[in-house]
Each structure stands twice: as structure tokens, then as C-alpha cells.
Amino acid sequence: MAKEMLCTNCGYKGKPKKIMPGSPAIELILWLCFIIPGLIYSAWRGHRRYKGCPKCRKEMIPLDTPIAEKMLKESAADEKENQANLCS
């Protein structure tokens, strides 16, 4: 079970998604036309897999890190300020 993480790029808070770089279409073409480059490309894609943000595909950090805690505090303060501005 994946724990919740924070995207430092867009601020998304939630479960990360496994992301593979590159293109599945290019991988298929390489496999159909050129076996060796297809194998190399598949290996590269497989080894570069990471858990990333489902919205912007950037890497995410655990919520219990100092950077994530700081970002969450700043976000909460911004929301509080925005709500105060809407009410006045």
C-alpha cells in the first residue's frame, strides 16, 4: 500500500503513480523493426521507473520530510488568508 506523498512542483497531496519515461509507441516500433535497440530502450524505460505525481508527472516526496511539512504549513496559511479575504 502506497502512502500519501507531496508533489513539490504542483502541490498535489496523495498517492503517487508509477511512471515510466519514454514512449510505449516508440518501444513497440523499435521491437518490431530493430530487436537490439528495442531491448535497450525497454531496459532503459524499466530502470528509470519512478513514483510520481499523477497530475504533473514530477517526483514526489514523503509527507514527513521537513520540506513537505514546510510546504503544507505555507499552503494552509495561504488558504486561511484567502478565506479571510473572501469573507471581508
C-alpha positions as a LaTeX table, in Angstrom:
\begin{tabular}{lrrr}
\hline
Residue & $x$ (\AA) & $y$ (\AA) & $z$ (\AA) \\
\hline
Met1 & 0.00 & 0.00 & 0.00 \\
Ala2 & 1.49 & 3.32 & $-1.07$ \\
Lys3 & 1.47 & 6.08 & 1.49 \\
Glu4 & 0.49 & 9.64 & 0.69 \\
Met5 & 3.20 & 11.89 & $-0.67$ \\
Leu6 & 3.54 & 15.52 & $-1.74$ \\
Cys7 & 4.47 & 16.90 & $-5.16$ \\
Thr8 & 6.91 & 19.77 & $-4.80$ \\
Asn9 & 6.01 & 21.02 & $-8.28$ \\
Cys10 & 2.20 & 21.35 & $-8.23$ \\
Gly11 & 1.40 & 20.76 & $-4.54$ \\
Tyr12 & $-0.70$ & 17.60 & $-5.12$ \\
Lys13 & $-1.07$ & 15.54 & $-1.94$ \\
Gly14 & $-1.99$ & 11.90 & $-2.38$ \\
Lys15 & $-0.80$ & 8.54 & $-3.57$ \\
Pro16 & 1.90 & 8.52 & $-6.24$ \\
Lys17 & 1.59 & 6.73 & $-9.56$ \\
Lys18 & 4.28 & 4.53 & $-11.13$ \\
Ile19 & 5.62 & 6.40 & $-14.14$ \\
Met20 & 7.86 & 5.12 & $-16.92$ \\
Pro21 & 9.67 & 7.66 & $-19.07$ \\
Gly22 & 9.72 & 7.43 & $-22.82$ \\
Ser23 & 7.04 & 6.29 & $-25.21$ \\
Pro24 & 5.34 & 2.89 & $-25.47$ \\
Ala25 & 4.77 & 3.55 & $-29.19$ \\
Ile26 & 8.47 & 4.11 & $-29.85$ \\
Glu27 & 9.26 & 0.99 & $-27.83$ \\
Leu28 & 6.87 & $-1.07$ & $-29.98$ \\
Ile29 & 8.32 & 0.30 & $-33.23$ \\
Leu30 & 11.86 & $-0.45$ & $-32.07$ \\
Trp31 & 10.88 & $-4.00$ & $-31.12$ \\
Leu32 & 9.14 & $-4.61$ & $-34.46$ \\
Cys33 & 11.87 & $-3.13$ & $-36.66$ \\
Phe34 & 15.08 & $-3.43$ & $-34.67$ \\
Ile35 & 15.30 & $-6.10$ & $-31.95$ \\
Ile36 & 18.50 & $-4.90$ & $-30.21$ \\
Pro37 & 17.51 & $-1.19$ & $-29.94$ \\
Gly38 & 14.07 & $-2.32$ & $-28.73$ \\
Leu39 & 15.70 & $-4.37$ & $-25.98$ \\
Ile40 & 17.95 & $-1.47$ & $-24.95$ \\
Tyr41 & 15.04 & 1.01 & $-24.95$ \\
Ser42 & 12.86 & $-1.35$ & $-22.88$ \\
Ala43 & 15.65 & $-1.83$ & $-20.35$ \\
Trp44 & 16.18 & 1.93 & $-20.11$ \\
Arg45 & 12.45 & 2.57 & $-19.55$ \\
Gly46 & 12.22 & $-0.17$ & $-16.95$ \\
His47 & 15.19 & 1.05 & $-14.94$ \\
Arg48 & 14.06 & 4.68 & $-14.99$ \\
Arg49 & 10.65 & 3.94 & $-13.45$ \\
Tyr50 & 9.68 & 6.16 & $-10.51$ \\
Lys51 & 6.76 & 7.06 & $-8.29$ \\
Gly52 & 5.50 & 10.40 & $-9.50$ \\
Cys53 & 2.65 & 12.86 & $-9.34$ \\
Pro54 & $-0.43$ & 11.72 & $-11.27$ \\
Lys55 & $-1.13$ & 15.35 & $-12.26$ \\
Cys56 & 2.24 & 16.70 & $-13.45$ \\
Arg57 & 4.43 & 13.53 & $-13.55$ \\
Lys58 & 7.15 & 15.06 & $-11.35$ \\
Glu59 & 8.77 & 13.22 & $-8.45$ \\
Met60 & 7.06 & 13.30 & $-5.06$ \\
Ile61 & 8.39 & 13.38 & $-1.50$ \\
Pro62 & 7.08 & 11.78 & 1.71 \\
Leu63 & 4.82 & 13.96 & 3.87 \\
Asp64 & 7.06 & 13.55 & 6.93 \\
Thr65 & 10.07 & 15.31 & 5.39 \\
Pro66 & 10.96 & 18.86 & 6.53 \\
Ile67 & 10.40 & 20.29 & 3.04 \\
Ala68 & 6.92 & 18.72 & 2.77 \\
Glu69 & 5.96 & 19.91 & 6.26 \\
Lys70 & 7.06 & 23.46 & 5.38 \\
Met71 & 5.10 & 23.42 & 2.10 \\
Leu72 & 1.96 & 22.12 & 3.85 \\
Lys73 & 2.18 & 24.84 & 6.52 \\
Glu74 & 2.62 & 27.53 & 3.87 \\
Ser75 & $-0.30$ & 26.12 & 1.88 \\
Ala76 & $-2.55$ & 26.09 & 4.96 \\
Ala77 & $-1.56$ & 29.69 & 5.77 \\
Asp78 & $-2.32$ & 30.77 & 2.19 \\
Glu79 & $-5.74$ & 29.10 & 2.30 \\
Lys80 & $-6.52$ & 30.78 & 5.61 \\
Glu81 & $-5.52$ & 34.17 & 4.16 \\
Asn82 & $-7.62$ & 33.60 & 1.02 \\
Gln83 & $-10.67$ & 32.68 & 3.11 \\
Ala84 & $-10.20$ & 35.80 & 5.26 \\
Asn85 & $-10.02$ & 37.94 & 2.11 \\
Leu86 & $-13.22$ & 36.35 & 0.73 \\
Cys87 & $-15.15$ & 36.99 & 3.96 \\
Ser88 & $-14.21$ & 40.69 & 4.16 \\
\hline
\end{tabular}
